Amino acid sequence: MPSEQPSVQNLARFKLPENFRGRSALAVQFWWFVQATFFRGSPQLLYGFRRWLLRLFGAQIGTGVIIRPSAKIVYPWKVSIGDYSWIGDDVVIYSFADIKIGKHAVVSQKSYLCAGTHDYKSENFDIYALPIVIEDEVWIAADVFIAPGVTVGKGSVVGSRSSVFGNLPPMMVCVGSPARPSHPRI
């Protein structure tokens, strides 16, 4: 008769750390309602309206930022986007920790910036968050995954469908899974 294996993951014991979301549950739910209705339902050309909504909920949004209505931002009060940056269709900004996107940066369609994860070694499946920094003039191409704690250096390009699990240097074209520098941008 096989012996029973010890539990490696017991979700009944999971607890969200105090103030993990950065706002009350009510504020979070209100934002999610506003995002699902007014933000997502806004016409494509109402970039100023979406910037206003994000600022209303505590995001730091620069001048001329373009955010598509299908973008999803989990906690806007943990997000900063610099002047003239673009956030494409279906981008997910999973802002469990601070996510800073610099000036003149592009995060292309279907990219996923994930600032939170779980400790797979913890039976309680403890959650934690690490900030993400996308520096000025970076281009995150289509369908890129950026992991918690990553900094992408100024002026870099991250090629489509790459997965970024560590910091990337400035002014490099980086590709692959995991993404690695391929050659200088200029």
Secondary structure as the mmCIF struct_conf table of DSSP 4:
data_model
#
loop_
_struct_conf.conf_type_id
_struct_conf.id
_struct_conf.beg_label_comp_id
_struct_conf.beg_label_asym_id
_struct_conf.beg_label_seq_id
_struct_conf.end_label_comp_id
_struct_conf.end_label_asym_id
_struct_conf.end_label_seq_id
HELX_LH_PP_P HELX_LH_PP_P1 PRO A 2 SER A 7
BEND BEND1 VAL A 8 VAL A 8
HELX_RH_3T_P HELX_RH_3T_P1 LEU A 11 ARG A 13
HELX_LH_PP_P HELX_LH_PP_P2 LEU A 16 PRO A 17
TURN_TY1_P TURN_TY1_P1 GLU A 18 ASN A 19
BEND BEND2 PHE A 20 ARG A 23
HELX_RH_AL_P HELX_RH_AL_P1 ALA A 25 VAL A 34
HELX_RH_PI_P HELX_RH_PI_P1 GLN A 35 PHE A 39
TURN_TY1_P TURN_TY1_P2 ARG A 40 GLY A 41
BEND BEND3 SER A 42 SER A 42
TURN_TY1_P TURN_TY1_P3 GLN A 44 LEU A 45
HELX_RH_AL_P HELX_RH_AL_P2 TYR A 47 LEU A 56
TURN_TY1_P TURN_TY1_P4 PHE A 57 GLY A 58
STRN STRN1 GLN A 60 ILE A 61
TURN_TY1_P TURN_TY1_P5 THR A 63 GLY A 64
STRN STRN2 ILE A 66 ILE A 67
TURN_TY1_P TURN_TY1_P6 PRO A 69 SER A 70
STRN STRN3 LYS A 72 ILE A 73
BEND BEND4 VAL A 74 VAL A 74
HELX_RH_3T_P HELX_RH_3T_P2 PRO A 76 LYS A 78
STRN STRN4 VAL A 79 ILE A 81
TURN_TY1_P TURN_TY1_P7 ASP A 83 TYR A 84
STRN STRN5 TRP A 86 ILE A 87
TURN_TY1_P TURN_TY1_P8 ASP A 89 ASP A 90
STRN STRN6 VAL A 92 TYR A 94
BEND BEND5 PHE A 96 ALA A 97
STRN STRN7 ILE A 99 ILE A 101
TURN_TY1_P TURN_TY1_P9 LYS A 103 HIS A 104
STRN STRN8 VAL A 106 VAL A 107
TURN_TY1_P TURN_TY1_P10 GLN A 109 LYS A 110
STRN STRN9 TYR A 112 CYS A 114
STRN STRN10 GLY A 116 HIS A 118
TURN_TY1_P TURN_TY1_P11 TYR A 120 LYS A 121
TURN_TY1_P TURN_TY1_P12 GLU A 123 ASN A 124
STRN STRN11 ILE A 127 ALA A 129
STRN STRN12 ILE A 132 ILE A 134
TURN_TY1_P TURN_TY1_P13 ASP A 136 GLU A 137
STRN STRN13 TRP A 139 ILE A 140
TURN_TY1_P TURN_TY1_P14 ALA A 142 ASP A 143
STRN STRN14 PHE A 145 ILE A 146
TURN_TY1_P TURN_TY1_P15 PRO A 148 GLY A 149
STRN STRN15 THR A 151 VAL A 152
TURN_TY1_P TURN_TY1_P16 LYS A 154 GLY A 155
STRN STRN16 VAL A 157 VAL A 158
TURN_TY1_P TURN_TY1_P17 SER A 160 ARG A 161
STRN STRN17 SER A 163 VAL A 164
BEND BEND6 GLY A 166 GLY A 166
STRN STRN18 LEU A 168 LEU A 168
TURN_TY1_P TURN_TY1_P18 PRO A 170 MET A 171
STRN STRN19 MET A 172 GLY A 176
TURN_TY1_P TURN_TY1_P19 SER A 177 PRO A 178
STRN STRN20 ALA A 179 PRO A 184
#
